[in-house]
Structure formats: C-alpha cells, structure tokens
Amino acid sequence: SATIYALEDGSYVLRFEDFSVTNGPDLHVYLTSHPNPTSQADVMQDAIDLGSLKGNVGSQNYVLPAGTDISQFSTIVIYCQPFHVIFATASLA
C-alpha cells in the first residue's frame, strides 16, 4: 500500500508498506497530477521526483518537498528514467 502522512510540522511523507515491484535500472518515485499515466509525458505532467527507489521490496518512506500541495497530485509512479518505462502506478485516494 502507499499512503501520504501529514507530520506535526506540516510536512508530508509518502510511505510504502508491503511493497513489491519488478527491479529495474534507475527507478524513481514520482507524484504526478495525471490520473492514469501511460507515457513519459503523462508521468512528467506537473510531476515531483521524490528520488531513487530505495528498494524493490519492503516498506520505505519518501519525504515530500516543503510546500507540496498534495491535493494537486493523483498518482504515484515508479518510473525507469533511462528507458522511459512505467513500472508501477498507484492512485492516491
């Protein structure tokens, strides 16, 4: 599962629990405003790169940049930068 938590200081953290995705080269975690991304252009639409995927299995956290308005984002994407391939998506509820 993927959940965004609000912290007491007003910041946000994206947490993956019981996470598993196929391993790949240079995978990154993105938040995007596109509701159903299927291409590089869709992924990059108003996207925030939360950094390199920390591992392809297990729980992990990603700090969102200060000032991020989470209401502007609808989807989490695991994306391979060198080959422009979407490995996984998850909708934010």
C-alpha positions, 0 to 999 in steps of 0.5 A: 500500500502507499499512503501520504502522512501529514507530520506535526510540522506540516510536512508530508511523507509518502510511505510504502508498506508491503511493497513489491515491484519488478527491479529495474535500472534507475527507478524513481518515485514520482507524484504526478497530477495525471490520473492514469499515466501511460507515457513519459509525458503523462508521468512528467505532467506537473510531476515531483521526483521524490528520488531513487527507489530505495528498494524493490521490496519492503516498506520505505518512506519518501519525504515530500518537498516543503510546500507540496500541495498534495491535493494537486497530485493523483498518482504515484509512479515508479518510473525507469528514467533511462528507458522511459518505462512505467513500472508501477502506478498507484492512485492516491485516494 
